[in-house]
Amino acid sequence: MAEVEIGMITDFFSRPVVAAIELTGELKAGDKIHIKGHTTDIEVIVNSMQIHNQSVPAAQAGDAVGIQVTDRVRPGDKVYKITD
């Protein structure tokens, strides 16, 4: 499995459990991502994402998106897209 860096966590909200990601690459619903940081190491399948509280099927570099995550993430954590 290869990983390509596509962004960084900018914020985390505990209710609902959502991460804000500043993208440097493309991300779309259905993609599998790996969030890695000093104390973070989780993999998540992007079921849906939002830009300014509007659901979108895909986002590009420069977009800030919100996605649901399974555990706490921290600002500065790197986001990688897992490619087969």
N, C-alpha and C positions, 0 to 999 in steps of 0.2 A: 504494500500500500504506500502510495506516495502522498505527500502533503504539500500544499501550496499556501503560503501565507496570503490571506485575503483581508485582514483588518485587525483592529484592536478594540478591546472593551473600553468604553468611555464611561459607563455608568451601570449600576445594578439596582434593581427594585425587587424587594422581597415579597410584595403582594401586588399583583401576581409575580411569580418568580420569572423576571424578564431581564435580559441583558441588552444594553444599548451598544451597538457596534458601529464604529466608523470604518467604512469599507475602503480598501485599496485595491480590491478585485471584485469580480462578479459573484453574486450569490443568488440562488433561486430555491424555491420551495422544493423539498425532496433531497436537497444536498445534505451530505453528512459532513459535520464540522468537528474539529478538535480544538478545544479551548485550553491553552496551556499558559501557566504563569508560575510564580514563585511557589505558591501553595495550591494551585489549581491544575487539574488534569482530568477533563471530562470530554466525552464524545456525545454529540447531540445530532439527531436528524431534524432538519428545519421543516417543521410541519406547516408553519405559516410565519409571515413576517409583516411588519407594519412600518410605514413611513408617515410621520405626523398623524398617528392613530388611524390610518387608512391601510387596509390590507393590500399587499402587492404580491404578484407572483414571482418577481425578480427585482434585483437592485444592482446598481453599477458602482464602480469606484467613485468615491466622493459622496455617496449617499450615507446617511445615518439611519440605521434600521433597528427595530426592536424585535427580539425573538424570545420565545419561552425557552428556559433552560431547566435542567434537572437539579441543579445545585448552585450554591453561591459562586459567583465569579467576581473578579476584582478589576477596577480600572487599571489599564496597562497590560492585562493579560492579552496574549497574542491569539488570533483566530486563524485556523488553518482549514482549508477545504481538503477533504480526503478524496483522492482520485484513485481509481483502480488501474 
